[in-house]
Each structure stands twice: as C-alpha cells, then as structure tokens.
C-alpha cells in the first residue's frame, strides 16, 4: 500500500495549505511558483535540480521578479540537466551550485535572515 500525500487545494490559484512545502508534492512548478509569488509574503528561496523538461524556468523568473532568491543545480552534477539548464538560460538564476553547496547556501541565507 502506498503512502498518501497531502493534496493541497487551490482557491482561485491561491494555496490553502498551512505550509508552502506541502504544495511541492505532485504539482507543476509553474503553478506552485505562481501561487507563491502572489500570496506568500515570506522570503522565497527556489531551487531547481536535475530533471526533464524546462517548465521550472518560468517559475524561477516569477520568484526572482518578486525578490526571491533562485538557485539552480550545477549542470555537471545533474543526472538529467534539462531543468537546471533551462532555468540558467532564462537569466533568472542567482546561484549555480552543486547539491552540497546548495544546502550550504540555504543555511547561509537562513542565518542571515534570522
């Protein structure tokens, strides 16, 4: 039996989940980012990692436009570089880092915000 994941609801594309991290399970990135850029008033940090397709590039640009920080996985470390490559090519990425450096940068940002 597979574990059921939360299924956040959207009212007029507004996230209705208590915590934005619950939105990430099974929803397209562009829809998540669109809702977060319109309704989330906290600090946004978006990370795009290895994967197929380029639908995350527009999402990253939306997050950058509202003052969020955008991070893409370094292409040489990505098993499938399509998603980070598209995001990097969009010009909307603040940092291009290895997975280990991504974690370190998020910690640095979080500490600076505290």
DSSP file (Angstrom, degrees, kcal/mol; ACC not computed):
  #  RESIDUE AA STRUCTURE BP1 BP2  ACC     N-H-->O    O-->H-N    N-H-->O    O-->H-N    TCO  KAPPA ALPHA  PHI   PSI    X-CA   Y-CA   Z-CA
    1    1 A X              0   0    0      0, 0.0     2,-0.2     0, 0.0     0, 0.0   0.000 360.0 360.0 360.0 131.2    0.0    0.0    0.0
    2    2 A X        -     0   0    0      1,-0.1     2,-0.3     0, 0.0     0, 0.0  -0.557 360.0-107.3 -86.8 150.4    1.4    3.4   -1.0
    3    3 A X        -     0   0    0     -2,-0.2     2,-0.4     1,-0.1    -1,-0.1  -0.543  32.2-126.6 -74.4 135.1    1.5    6.3    1.4
    4    4 A X        -     0   0    0     -2,-0.3     2,-0.3     3,-0.0    -1,-0.1  -0.675  21.5-148.4 -84.8 137.1   -1.0    9.1    0.6
    5    5 A X        -     0   0    0     -2,-0.4    17,-0.0     1,-0.1    -1,-0.0  -0.699  29.6 -89.1-100.8 155.9    0.5   12.5    0.3
    6    6 A X        -     0   0    0     -2,-0.3     2,-0.6     1,-0.1    -1,-0.1  -0.316  32.4-150.4 -60.2 145.3   -1.3   15.8    1.2
    7    7 A X        -     0   0    0     -3,-0.0    16,-0.1    19,-0.0    -1,-0.1  -0.816  14.2-153.0-118.6  89.0   -3.4   17.2   -1.6
    8    8 A X        -     0   0    0     -2,-0.6     2,-0.3    14,-0.4     7,-0.0  -0.295  11.4-134.0 -64.5 145.3   -3.4   21.0   -1.1
    9    9 A X        -     0   0    0      2,-0.0     7,-1.7     4,-0.0     2,-0.5  -0.685   9.3-145.8 -98.5 155.0   -6.4   22.8   -2.5
   10   10 A X  E     -A   15   0A   0     -2,-0.3     2,-0.6     5,-0.2     5,-0.2  -0.980   5.8-164.4-121.0 128.4   -6.3   26.0   -4.6
   11   11 A X  E >  S-A   14   0A   0      3,-1.9     3,-1.5    -2,-0.5    -2,-0.0  -0.952  87.3 -19.2-111.1 113.2   -8.9   28.6   -4.4
   12   12 A X  T 3  S-     0   0    0     -2,-0.6    -1,-0.2     1,-0.3     3,-0.1   0.898 128.7 -55.5  51.8  42.6   -8.5   30.9   -7.4
   13   13 A X  T 3  S+     0   0    0      1,-0.2     2,-0.5    -3,-0.1    -1,-0.3   0.595 108.7 132.5  68.2  14.8   -5.0   29.6   -7.6
   14   14 A X  E <   -A   11   0A   0     -3,-1.5    -3,-1.9    24,-0.1    -1,-0.2  -0.833  62.3-116.5 -96.6 130.4   -4.2   30.6   -4.0
   15   15 A X  E     -A   10   0A   0     -2,-0.5    -5,-0.2    -5,-0.2     5,-0.1  -0.430  25.3-172.1 -66.8 136.3   -2.6   27.9   -1.9
   16   16 A X        +     0   0    0     -7,-1.7     2,-0.2    -2,-0.1    -1,-0.1   0.252  48.1 112.2-110.8   9.7   -4.7   26.8    1.0
   17   17 A X  S    S-     0   0    0     -8,-0.2     3,-0.1     1,-0.1     6,-0.0  -0.529  71.3-128.4 -82.3 152.5   -2.1   24.7    2.7
   18   18 A X  S    S+     0   0    0      1,-0.2     2,-0.4    -2,-0.2    -1,-0.1   0.822  96.6  32.3 -69.3 -31.8   -0.7   25.8    6.1
   19   19 A X  S >  S-     0   0    0      1,-0.1     3,-1.8    -3,-0.0     4,-0.4  -0.993  75.2-137.8-131.0 129.9    2.9   25.4    5.0
   20   20 A X  G >  S+     0   0    0     -2,-0.4     3,-1.6     1,-0.3     4,-0.4   0.763  98.5  70.9 -60.9 -23.6    4.1   26.0    1.4
   21   21 A X  G >  S+     0   0    0      1,-0.3     3,-1.0     2,-0.2    -1,-0.3   0.796  89.2  62.2 -64.5 -25.0    6.3   23.0    1.5
   22   22 A X  G X  S+     0   0    0     -3,-1.8     3,-0.8     1,-0.2   -14,-0.4   0.699  93.5  65.7 -71.5 -16.6    3.3   20.8    1.4
   23   23 A X  G <  S+     0   0    0     -3,-1.6     4,-0.4    -4,-0.4    -1,-0.2   0.708  84.3  74.3 -74.2 -19.3    2.4   22.3   -2.0
   24   24 A X  G <   +     0   0    0     -3,-1.0     2,-1.1    -4,-0.4    -1,-0.2   0.582  69.3  99.3 -75.1  -9.7    5.5   20.8   -3.6
   25   25 A X  S <  S-     0   0    0     -3,-0.8   -17,-0.2     1,-0.2     3,-0.1  -0.671 105.6 -23.0 -89.3 101.6    4.2   17.2   -3.8
   26   26 A X  S    S+     0   0    0     -2,-1.1     2,-0.4     1,-0.3    -1,-0.2   0.506 102.4 117.0  87.2   5.1    2.9   16.5   -7.2
   27   27 A X  S    S-     0   0    0     -4,-0.4    -1,-0.3    -3,-0.2     5,-0.0  -0.839  71.6-101.7-107.3 145.9    2.1   19.9   -8.5
   28   28 A X    >>  -     0   0    0     -2,-0.4     4,-1.9     1,-0.1     3,-0.6  -0.339  29.0-125.4 -61.9 143.3    3.8   21.6  -11.5
   29   29 A X  H 3> S+     0   0    0      1,-0.2     4,-2.9     2,-0.2     5,-0.3   0.867 107.4  57.8 -59.4 -39.1    6.4   24.1  -10.6
   30   30 A X  H 3> S+     0   0    0      1,-0.2     4,-1.9     2,-0.2    -1,-0.2   0.855 108.1  47.3 -63.6 -32.3    4.9   26.9  -12.6
   31   31 A X  H <> S+     0   0    0     -3,-0.6     4,-2.0     2,-0.2    -1,-0.2   0.901 112.9  48.0 -74.8 -40.7    1.6   26.6  -10.6
   32   32 A X  H  X S+     0   0    0     -4,-1.9     4,-2.7     2,-0.2     5,-0.2   0.962 114.7  45.5 -60.8 -51.8    3.4   26.5   -7.3
   33   33 A X  H  X S+     0   0    0     -4,-2.9     4,-2.9     1,-0.2     5,-0.2   0.890 109.8  55.0 -62.4 -40.8    5.5   29.5   -8.1
   34   34 A X  H  X S+     0   0    0     -4,-1.9     4,-1.0    -5,-0.3    -1,-0.2   0.920 112.4  42.6 -59.5 -44.1    2.6   31.4   -9.5
   35   35 A X  H  X S+     0   0    0     -4,-2.0     4,-2.3     2,-0.2     5,-0.4   0.918 115.1  49.4 -68.4 -43.9    0.6   31.0   -6.3
   36   36 A X  H  X S+     0   0    0     -4,-2.7     4,-2.0     1,-0.2    -2,-0.2   0.898 108.4  52.5 -65.1 -39.8    3.6   31.7   -4.0
   37   37 A X  H  < S+     0   0    0     -4,-2.9    -1,-0.2     1,-0.2    -2,-0.2   0.780 116.4  40.9 -69.1 -23.8    4.6   34.9   -5.8
   38   38 A X  H  < S+     0   0    0     -4,-1.0    -2,-0.2    -3,-0.3    -1,-0.2   0.813 131.6  16.9 -89.0 -33.1    1.0   36.2   -5.5
   39   39 A X  H  < S+     0   0    0     -4,-2.3     2,-0.5    -5,-0.1    -3,-0.2   0.642  96.0  90.4-121.9 -17.2    0.1   35.2   -2.0
   40   40 A X     <  -     0   0    0     -4,-2.0     4,-0.1    -5,-0.4    -1,-0.0  -0.740  44.3-175.0 -88.9 124.4    3.2   34.2    0.1
   41   41 A X        +     0   0    0     -2,-0.5    -1,-0.1     2,-0.1     2,-0.1   0.322  55.8  89.7-102.7   9.2    4.6   37.2    2.0
   42   42 A X  S    S-     0   0    0      1,-0.1     2,-0.2     0, 0.0    -2,-0.0  -0.307  94.2 -68.3 -90.8-178.6    7.6   35.5    3.4
   43   43 A X        -     0   0    0     -2,-0.1     2,-0.5    25,-0.0    -1,-0.1  -0.531  49.6-146.6 -71.8 133.9   11.1   35.1    1.9
   44   44 A X        +     0   0    0     -2,-0.2    25,-2.6    19,-0.1     2,-0.4  -0.909  19.9 176.3-107.4 128.4   11.1   32.8   -1.2
   45   45 A X  E     -b   69   0B   0     -2,-0.5     2,-0.4    23,-0.2    25,-0.2  -0.988  11.6-168.9-126.3 120.3   14.1   30.6   -2.0
   46   46 A X  E     -b   70   0B   0     23,-2.9    25,-2.7    -2,-0.4     2,-0.4  -0.922   4.6-169.5-115.6 135.9   13.6   28.4   -5.0
   47   47 A X  E     -b   71   0B   0     -2,-0.4     2,-0.5    23,-0.2    25,-0.2  -0.984   3.6-164.4-124.4 129.9   15.9   25.6   -6.0
   48   48 A X  E     +b   72   0B   0     23,-2.5    25,-2.3    -2,-0.4     2,-0.2  -0.966  18.1 174.7-116.2 128.4   15.7   23.8   -9.3
   49   49 A X        -     0   0    0     -2,-0.5    35,-0.2     1,-0.2    34,-0.1  -0.563  41.0 -35.9-123.1-176.4   17.6   20.5   -9.6
   50   50 A X  S    S+     0   0    0     -2,-0.2     2,-0.3    33,-0.1    -1,-0.2  -0.026  78.4 112.8 -44.0 133.6   18.0   17.6  -12.0
   51   51 A X        -     0   0    0     29,-2.8    32,-2.3    -3,-0.1    33,-0.2  -0.913  60.2 -83.7 170.7 167.3   15.0   16.7  -14.1
   52   52 A X  S    S+     0   0    0     -2,-0.3     3,-0.2    30,-0.2    28,-0.0  -0.496  82.7  24.3 -86.5 157.5   13.4   16.6  -17.6
   53   53 A X  S    S-     0   0    0     -2,-0.2    33,-0.2     1,-0.2     3,-0.1   0.058  73.6-110.1  79.5 172.1   11.6   19.5  -19.3
   54   54 A X  S >  S+     0   0    0      1,-0.1     3,-1.6    32,-0.1     4,-0.5   0.122  72.8 119.5-126.8  21.2   12.0   23.2  -18.7
   55   55 A X  T 3>  +     0   0    0      1,-0.3     4,-0.7    -3,-0.2     3,-0.2   0.678  70.0  65.9 -65.5 -15.2    8.7   24.2  -17.0
   56   56 A X  H 3> S+     0   0    0      1,-0.2     4,-2.5     2,-0.2    -1,-0.3   0.693  82.5  75.7 -78.2 -18.3   10.7   25.4  -14.0
   57   57 A X  H <> S+     0   0    0     -3,-1.6     4,-2.0     1,-0.2    -1,-0.2   0.931  97.2  44.8 -61.4 -47.4   12.4   28.3  -15.8
   58   58 A X  H  > S+     0   0    0     -4,-0.5     4,-2.1     1,-0.2    -1,-0.2   0.882 112.2  53.7 -63.7 -37.6    9.3   30.5  -15.9
   59   59 A X  H  X S+     0   0    0     -4,-0.7     4,-2.1     1,-0.2    -1,-0.2   0.914 107.5  50.1 -62.5 -43.0    8.6   29.7  -12.3
   60   60 A X  H  X S+     0   0    0     -4,-2.5     4,-2.5     1,-0.2    -1,-0.2   0.895 109.1  51.8 -63.6 -39.8   12.2   30.7  -11.3
   61   61 A X  H  X S+     0   0    0     -4,-2.0     4,-2.4     2,-0.2    -1,-0.2   0.896 108.3  51.7 -64.0 -39.6   11.8   34.0  -13.1
   62   62 A X  H  X S+     0   0    0     -4,-2.1     4,-1.0     2,-0.2    -1,-0.2   0.908 111.1  47.2 -62.6 -41.6    8.5   34.7  -11.3
   63   63 A X  H ><>S+     0   0    0     -4,-2.1     5,-2.6     1,-0.2     3,-0.5   0.912 112.2  49.7 -66.8 -42.6   10.1   34.1   -8.0
   64   64 A X  H ><5S+     0   0    0     -4,-2.5     3,-1.8     1,-0.2    -2,-0.2   0.886 104.9  59.3 -62.2 -39.4   13.1   36.3   -8.9
   65   65 A X  H 3<5S+     0   0    0     -4,-2.4    -1,-0.2     1,-0.3    -2,-0.2   0.780 105.0  48.9 -63.2 -28.0   10.8   39.1  -10.0
   66   66 A X  T <<5S-     0   0    0     -4,-1.0    -1,-0.3    -3,-0.5    -2,-0.2   0.218 130.0 -92.3 -97.8  16.0    9.2   39.3   -6.6
   67   67 A X  T < 5S+     0   0    0     -3,-1.8    -3,-0.2     1,-0.2    -2,-0.1   0.557  78.2 143.4  91.7   8.5   12.6   39.5   -4.8
   68   68 A X      < -     0   0    0     -5,-2.6     2,-0.5    -6,-0.2    -1,-0.2  -0.275  51.9-113.6 -75.5 167.4   13.1   35.8   -4.2
   69   69 A X  E     -b   45   0B   0    -25,-2.6   -23,-2.9    24,-0.0     2,-0.4  -0.886  29.6-157.5-104.0 132.0   16.4   34.0   -4.4
   70   70 A X  E     -b   46   0B   0     -2,-0.5    25,-1.7   -25,-0.2    24,-1.5  -0.921  10.2-176.6-118.3 137.0   16.9   31.4   -7.1
   71   71 A X  E     -bc  47  95B   0    -25,-2.7   -23,-2.5    -2,-0.4     2,-0.4  -0.994   4.5-166.4-133.0 134.3   19.3   28.6   -7.2
   72   72 A X  E     -bc  48  96B   0     23,-2.7    25,-2.3    -2,-0.4     2,-0.2  -0.932  30.3-107.0-119.4 146.4   20.0   26.0   -9.9
   73   73 A X  E     - c   0  97B   0    -25,-2.3    25,-0.2    -2,-0.4     2,-0.1  -0.494  43.3-101.9 -68.6 136.2   21.9   22.8   -9.7
   74   74 A X    >>  -     0   0    0     23,-3.0     3,-2.0    -2,-0.2     4,-0.6  -0.399  30.5-130.3 -58.3 128.9   25.3   22.9  -11.4
   75   75 A X  G >4 S+     0   0    0      1,-0.3     3,-1.2     2,-0.2    -1,-0.1   0.836 103.5  60.0 -57.5 -37.5   24.9   21.1  -14.7
   76   76 A X  G 34 S+     0   0    0      1,-0.3    -1,-0.3     5,-0.0    -2,-0.1   0.656 108.4  46.3 -68.5 -12.7   27.9   18.9  -14.3
   77   77 A X  G <4 S+     0   0    0     -3,-2.0     2,-0.4    20,-0.1    -1,-0.3   0.486  91.5  98.7-103.5  -5.2   26.4   17.5  -11.1
   78   78 A X    <<  -     0   0    0     -3,-1.2     3,-0.4    -4,-0.6    20,-0.0  -0.700  60.3-153.7 -89.8 130.2   22.9   16.9  -12.5
   79   79 A X  S    S+     0   0    0     -2,-0.4     2,-0.4     1,-0.3    -1,-0.2   0.895  99.5  20.0 -64.7 -39.8   21.9   13.4  -13.7
   80   80 A X  S    S-     0   0    0     -3,-0.1   -29,-2.8     1,-0.1     3,-0.5  -0.911  76.0-173.3-130.1 102.5   19.4   15.0  -16.1
   81   81 A X     >  +     0   0    0     -2,-0.4     4,-2.6    -3,-0.4     5,-0.3   0.387  53.6 103.2 -84.0   4.6   20.3   18.7  -16.7
   82   82 A X  H  > S+     0   0    0      1,-0.2     4,-2.4     2,-0.2     5,-0.2   0.919  83.6  43.6 -54.3 -50.5   17.3   19.8  -18.7
   83   83 A X  H  > S+     0   0    0    -32,-2.3     4,-2.1    -3,-0.5    -1,-0.2   0.953 117.9  41.4 -66.4 -51.3   15.5   21.7  -15.9
   84   84 A X  H  > S+     0   0    0     -4,-0.3     4,-2.7     1,-0.2    -1,-0.2   0.895 114.3  54.5 -64.3 -34.4   18.5   23.5  -14.4
   85   85 A X  H  X S+     0   0    0     -4,-2.6     4,-2.6     2,-0.2    -2,-0.2   0.931 108.9  47.2 -62.7 -45.8   19.9   24.3  -17.9
   86   86 A X  H  X S+     0   0    0     -4,-2.4     4,-1.1    -5,-0.3    -1,-0.2   0.902 113.2  49.3 -61.4 -41.2   16.6   25.9  -19.0
   87   87 A X  H  X>S+     0   0    0     -4,-2.1     5,-0.9    -5,-0.2     4,-0.5   0.921 111.6  48.0 -65.4 -43.6   16.5   27.9  -15.8
   88   88 A X  H ><5S+     0   0    0     -4,-2.7     3,-1.5     1,-0.2     5,-0.3   0.922 109.4  53.5 -62.2 -44.7   20.1   29.1  -16.1
   89   89 A X  H 3<5S+     0   0    0     -4,-2.6    -1,-0.2     1,-0.3    -2,-0.2   0.746  97.4  67.1 -63.1 -23.7   19.4   30.1  -19.8
   90   90 A X  H 3<5S-     0   0    0     -4,-1.1    -1,-0.3    -3,-0.4    -2,-0.2   0.724 103.2-130.0 -69.3 -20.5   16.5   32.2  -18.6
   91   91 A X  T <<5S+     0   0    0     -3,-1.5    -3,-0.1    -4,-0.5    -2,-0.1   0.578  79.8 109.5  81.7   9.4   18.8   34.6  -16.9
   92   92 A X      < +     0   0    0     -5,-0.9     2,-0.5   -35,-0.1   -28,-0.1   0.140  45.9 106.5-104.6  19.1   16.8   34.4  -13.7
   93   93 A X        -     0   0    0     -5,-0.3   -22,-0.2    -6,-0.2     3,-0.1  -0.862  43.7-172.3-107.2 130.3   19.2   32.4  -11.5
   94   94 A X  S    S+     0   0    0    -24,-1.5     2,-0.4    -2,-0.5   -23,-0.2   0.859  75.7  22.9 -83.1 -39.2   21.2   33.9   -8.7
   95   95 A X  E     -c   71   0B   0    -25,-1.7   -23,-2.7     2,-0.0     2,-0.5  -0.986  54.9-162.6-134.4 139.5   23.4   30.9   -7.9
   96   96 A X  E     +c   72   0B   0     -2,-0.4     2,-0.3   -25,-0.2   -23,-0.2  -0.965  38.0 156.7-119.6 110.3   24.5   27.9   -9.8
   97   97 A X  E     -c   73   0B   0    -25,-2.3   -23,-3.0    -2,-0.5   -20,-0.1  -0.877  45.8-103.5-138.0 159.2   25.8   25.3   -7.3
   98   98 A X     >  -     0   0    0     -2,-0.3     4,-2.5   -25,-0.2     5,-0.2  -0.373  49.6-101.1 -70.8 162.2   26.5   21.7   -6.6
   99   99 A X  H  > S+     0   0    0      1,-0.2     4,-1.9     2,-0.2     5,-0.2   0.899 125.0  49.9 -54.1 -41.6   23.9   19.9   -4.3
  100  100 A X  H  > S+     0   0    0      1,-0.2     4,-1.9     2,-0.2    -1,-0.2   0.923 111.9  46.8 -64.0 -43.8   26.2   20.2   -1.4
  101  101 A X  H  > S+     0   0    0      2,-0.2     4,-2.5     1,-0.2    -1,-0.2   0.816 106.5  59.5 -69.3 -30.1   26.8   24.0   -2.0
  102  102 A X  H  X S+     0   0    0     -4,-2.5     4,-2.4     2,-0.2    -1,-0.2   0.949 106.5  47.4 -59.6 -48.7   23.0   24.5   -2.4
  103  103 A X  H  X S+     0   0    0     -4,-1.9     4,-2.1     1,-0.2    -2,-0.2   0.921 112.7  49.0 -59.3 -44.7   22.5   23.2    1.1
  104  104 A X  H  X S+     0   0    0     -4,-1.9     4,-2.4     1,-0.2    -1,-0.2   0.890 110.7  50.3 -63.5 -39.9   25.2   25.4    2.5
  105  105 A X  H  X S+     0   0    0     -4,-2.5     4,-2.7     2,-0.2    -1,-0.2   0.892 108.4  51.7 -67.7 -39.5   23.9   28.5    0.7
  106  106 A X  H  X S+     0   0    0     -4,-2.4     4,-2.7     2,-0.2    -1,-0.2   0.919 111.0  48.3 -62.9 -42.4   20.3   27.9    2.0
  107  107 A X  H  X S+     0   0    0     -4,-2.1     4,-2.5     2,-0.2    -2,-0.2   0.926 111.6  50.2 -61.9 -44.3   21.8   27.7    5.6
  108  108 A X  H  X S+     0   0    0     -4,-2.4     4,-2.1     1,-0.2    -2,-0.2   0.924 112.7  46.3 -60.3 -45.3   23.8   30.9    5.0
  109  109 A X  H  X S+     0   0    0     -4,-2.7     4,-1.8     2,-0.2    -2,-0.2   0.925 112.3  50.5 -62.8 -45.4   20.7   32.7    3.7
  110  110 A X  H  X S+     0   0    0     -4,-2.7     4,-1.1     1,-0.2    -2,-0.2   0.904 111.5  47.8 -61.7 -41.9   18.5   31.4    6.6
  111  111 A X  H  < S+     0   0    0     -4,-2.5     3,-0.3     1,-0.2    -1,-0.2   0.881 110.1  52.2 -66.6 -37.3   21.1   32.5    9.2
  112  112 A X  H  < S+     0   0    0     -4,-2.1    -1,-0.2     1,-0.2    -2,-0.2   0.830 110.4  49.2 -67.5 -31.3   21.4   36.0    7.6
  113  113 A X  H  <        0   0    0     -4,-1.8    -1,-0.2     1,-0.2    -2,-0.2   0.696 360.0 360.0 -79.5 -20.5   17.6   36.4    7.7
  114  114 A X     <        0   0    0     -4,-1.1    -1,-0.2    -3,-0.3    -2,-0.1   0.485 360.0 360.0 -73.5 360.0   17.4   35.4   11.4
